[in-house]
Amino acid sequence: MSGKLLDDLGQLQRAAIEVVWELGEASVHQVRKELARKKKLAYTTVLTAMQKLEKAGWLTHRTEGKVYIYAPTRTREQAGANSVRKFMERIFDGDALLMFQHLMRQSKLSDKELGELRKMIDEKRKERKK
C-alpha cells in the first residue's frame, strides 16, 4: 500500500475517498452523484480521480456486471492516524508529549473535553498495568 498521506491527495481525490468512506463502498456514479451536491463534475473526471486513488493504494474494486464497485483499503481513522504521526514527526520531532502540551496550551477545552482527556489518560494507565 502506498505511504501517501491523506494530506497529499488532491481536492477531488480527497472528496472522492470521503464519499467512499461515508458509503462504505461506491461506484463512480454514486460518488459523482454525491459530489454533484457541491459541484457538477464529468463522469470521466470522477473516474480518473478514483482510478488514481486505486493506483495509489487508497481504493480497491470488484466488478458487479459492468460496474466497478470501489472500497477503501484503509479506514478514515487509519488515514488520519498516519497523517497525525507524520505531522508529529515533522513538527515535534516525534515527541507526543511536546505535541500534546502545545495543543493543551493553544486550545480552549470545555470541562466535558477535559473530562474525556482524563478518561483517556486513565484508560492508558490501566493498559500499561496489564
N, C-alpha and C positions, 0 to 999 in steps of 0.2 A: 504494500500500500504506500502511496506517495506520502512524503512527510510534509507536504504543502499545508500551510496553516489556513484556517478559515479566513484570517485577515488578508491573505494573499489572493483570495478569489476576487474576480471582477464583480461589479454590482449585479449584473444579470445572473451570473453563476451563483452568487450568494442568495439572491432571491429565489432561484430555482431550487436550490438544496433546502431552503427554508420551507418551501411548499411541499417537497417530498417528505421532509421530517414531519410536517404537520399532518399530511395524509397517510403516512406510513409507507406508501408506495404509490406511484402515479405514472400515467402515460404522458407523453409530450402534450397531448391535447388537454389533459386535466391541468397540467402546470400552466400552460398558456392561458387557459380559462381563468385560473386564479390570479395570474399576473395581470390579466387584462382589466382587472378592477382598478388598477392604478395607471396602466399604460398599455395601449394596443401594441402588440408585437406580432410579427410574422411567425407562422409555424416554424419555418426553417431557422429563424433566429433562435427560438427556444430549443429546437432540436440540436443546433450546433452547440449551444451552451451546455446542454445535457450530455452530449457526446464528449465534450471536453472534460466535464466532471467525471464521466466514466473513465476516460483515458488517464486522468489524474488520480484515480482510485477512490473517488468520493461516492460514486454510484456503481451499481451493477444492474444487469437487466435479465429478464426472462421474456419469452415470447408467448403471447396469447393470440393465436391466429396470426394476423398480420401486424399486430400491435406489440410494441416493446413496452413492458411494464418495468419501470426503474425503481430500485430500492436503495436506500443509503447503506454504505458499508460501515459506517460508524454513527453513533448517536450524536445528537446536538451536544450532550454533556461531554462526550469524549472529545469532540472537536474543540469545545470551549476550554476544557482542561488542558489540552495541548497548547492552545494559544496562551493561556494564563502562565503555564510552565515556561514557555519560550519568552514571554514578556518578563517574568521574574528573573530568568537567567540574564536577559539582555540589560534590564534596568537596575536590578538589585543584586546582580552577581550571584543569583541563585539563592539568596538569603530570604527565606519565607518570613522569618520574624521581622526583618527590616521592612519588607513589603507590608506586612500586617500593621506594624507600627505606623507607617506612613498613611495607610488607609484609615486607621483609627483617628489619627490627628486631623486628617483632611475631611472626614465625614461627620455629618450631624446625625447621629444614630438615635432613634427613639428608644424608650425603655423596652419596648417589645423586641426590637432588633438586638439590643444589648443582652436581653434575656436569651434570645436564640443563640447568640455567640457563646454565652456562658454555658448553655446546654451542650453546644458542640464541643467546647473545651472539656467539660465533664465527661462526655462520651469518649473523647480521645484518651483521657486519663484512664478510664476503665479498660479500653482496648489495650493499653500498654501493660496493665497489670495482669492480663490473661497469659 
